[in-house]
């Protein structure tokens, strides 16, 4: 299904426009007919000049690792039909674990 969007008019922040366009692109890549929080998260992290990407870099996290972790959780949650809130809690916990692992490389499992 195709997601139709219009150019955002009157927005001063070019980062916002790029993030939103990335989110629409992410949704299209997954063949979703909506832009959800997962698409916004991926697009925020993808925008190298944005705060979210800077936080990731400061934590020594890679976009690919975050993306893989979130997608695994979403796939598991879809299979078990758990609620969005539970998914978000699991994603937050997984991101915290990734950040801890990046801060303490010796604690990573082989």
Residue pairs with C-beta under 8 A, 6 or more apart in sequence:
1 31
1 32
1 33
2 28
3 24
3 27
3 28
3 32
3 33
3 34
3 35
5 20
5 21
5 24
7 17
8 16
8 17
8 20
11 17
15 47
15 49
15 50
18 47
19 40
19 43
19 44
19 46
19 47
19 50
20 43
21 43
22 42
22 43
22 46
22 47
23 35
23 39
23 40
23 42
23 43
24 35
24 39
25 43
26 35
26 38
26 39
26 42
26 43
27 33
27 34
27 35
27 36
27 39
30 39
32 39
37 88
38 70
38 71
38 74
41 52
41 66
41 70
42 63
42 67
42 70
44 50
44 52
44 53
45 52
45 53
45 56
45 63
45 66
45 67
46 53
46 63
47 53
53 63
56 62
56 63
56 66
59 98
59 99
59 102
59 103
60 102
60 103
61 95
61 98
61 99
61 102
65 98
66 95
66 98
69 91
69 94
69 95
69 98
70 91
70 94
73 87
73 90
73 91
73 94
74 87
77 86
77 87
77 90
100 107
101 107
101 108
